[in-house]
Amino acid sequence: MDSKTKWNNKYKERMIDLKDPVPNPRLENFSRYLNGGTALDLACGLGGNSLFLACMNYHVQAVDISDVAIDFIKERAAQNHLKIQAEVCDLTDLNNPNWNNHTYDIVVISYYLDRSLFPIVKSVVKEGGYFFMETFYQSLGTENQGVSSQYKLLPKELLAEFGDWTIHFFEENESAGRQTIFCQRE
């Protein structure tokens, strides 16, 4: 099964009981920094982060491999009169993404890992802009998460990768097996 079909099926399942998609709670905690502008939500899924950012006065570009997810976001954005441009994009094939020629006040990646995106993030975040990322990492006791090690960050990997930015928040939650960063480009 290809990735698009896999994710379309997962999102169809999740939508059965879904009321409203919710944003990442740690991203919500940084709302005092979020003053509107432009946002890029990579691997946006069903759009919890995109919808939240749009409500915080961002014009959001949301991308995901799943057309099921993108159609869902477009519908929610239209219903709520939110500025979200959602498009299908396979993030493993970055030959010509139209968002690569823009700059953003914030870029968000939640529970998706492709290290080749790090240089792109660094090039598209505006000076003074923010980057939020949270995903799985290789911690003790999380071997049985059902996530391959290739999709898990190394300990302190985001800190090392974005260490030259201003780090507002960094956490490795051992019990949840997640690593989170919220940082600002200077």
N, C-alpha and C positions, 0 to 999 in steps of 0.2 A: 504494500500500500504506500503510495507516495505521501509526502508531508502535507500537501494541501487537503487530500482526502481524509487523512488522519485527523487533522485539526478541524475540518468541517464537521466530522462525526462527533468529536469531543464537544464542540460548541453547541451542536444540536442537542446533545444530551444535557449539557449545563443549562440550556435555555428552557428546558421543560419545567423546572422548579424555580427559575430565576425571576425575582421580582424586579429589582433594579440592580445593575452592576455597581459594586462599591469600589471606591479607590483604595489604593494601598494605605493602610492606617498610618504608616510612618511618613508617607508623602503628605498626607493631610496634616500631620504635626508641623510641617514647615510652611503652613499657609501664610504665616506672617511675612515670609520672604516673597510670596507670590503676588506680584502686583500687576499682572496682565502683560500682554505682549504676544509673542509668538511661541508656540510650543510644538515639539515633535515627540510623539509617543510611538516608539518602535516596538513591534510585536505587541500591539495594543490589546489583543484578545477582544473581549466583549465590551471594552471601552470604559471601564470604571475610572481609570486615571484620566482618560480623554474628557469624559463628561465632567469630572471634577475640575479639571483645568479650564475648560470652557466656562464653567460657572464662576471661575476666578478671573474672568475677563481675558482669557487667552484665546487667540485664534489658533486652533489646534490642527496639526496635520497628523493624522492617525494612520499607521500602516500595519498590515498583518497579512499573512499568507492566506488566510481563510476568507473567502468571499461571503460565507455565512456570517462571520463576525462583522465584516465591513458593512454588509447590508443592515445588520442589526444596529450598528452605531449610526449609520445614516438615518435610519428610521427614528431612533431616539433623539438625535440632534435636530431633526426636522420638527418632531413633536414639541420639543422644548425650546425651539428657536435659538439653538446654540451654534456658534461658529466652529464647526468641525468639518474639515475636508478629510474624508476617509477614503483610502485606496488600498487595493490589493497589491502587495509587493512581497516577493520572495527575498528575504534578507540574505539568503545565501548566494544570490545572483545580483551583485551590486554594480553591474555595468553602467546602468543609466537611470538611477533613481532621480526623480525630479526634485526631491527634497535636498539632494546633495549640493545644489547650487544656491541654497538659501542659508541664512543664519537664524538662530533661534535664541530666545531668552531662557528657555529651559528645554532640555532633552530628558526623556524618561524611558527607562528600560526596566521592566518588571518581570522577573522569572523567565528570562531568555538570555542565553549566553552564546555570543559569537565574538571572540576576541578581535576579529578583523574590523569590528565596528568601533573599537576604541579610538583609532586615529581619526575616523570620520566624525565621531562625537567631538573630539578635540577641535576639529576644523569648523564645525557648524555651530558650536555654542558661541554666542557673542561675548565680547569682553564684558565682564561683569555678570554674565549669565550663569545659569545653574545646570548641574547634572545630578539626576537622582537615578540610582540603580539599586535593585535588590534582587538577589537570586540565590540559589543553593550554593553551598561551598563544602569543601571536603573537611568535615569536622568528625571528631570521634563519635561513634555511635549512630552515624547517619548512613551507614553503608546500605541499609535496607529501605531507603526512601523510594526506591523504584526509579531513581534518576542515575543515568550513567555518569561516571566520573568525568568524562569529557565535557559534560554540561554543568560541572561544578567548579566554582572558583577555588583557587588555592588559598590557604590562610593568608590574610592581609593583602591579597592580590589587588583589590581595588585601591587600597591605600597606597601601594607601591605604584600603580599605574597612574593615579591622579594626585600623587603626593606633592606636585608642584602647584596645585590649585589650593585655594583656601578650603580646608575641610571643616564644614559646619557640624557634620555628624558622621561617625563611622561606628559600625557595630558588627560583631560576629556573635550571633546568637547560637550558642553551642547546642542547646536542646532542640531548636527548630532547624538547625543546620542551614541558616541563612546569613548572608553577608549583605550589609546595606551601607550605602554612601550617599551623602548629600554634600556637594561641593560646588565651589564658585570659581569660575575662570577669572583670573586677574589680568 
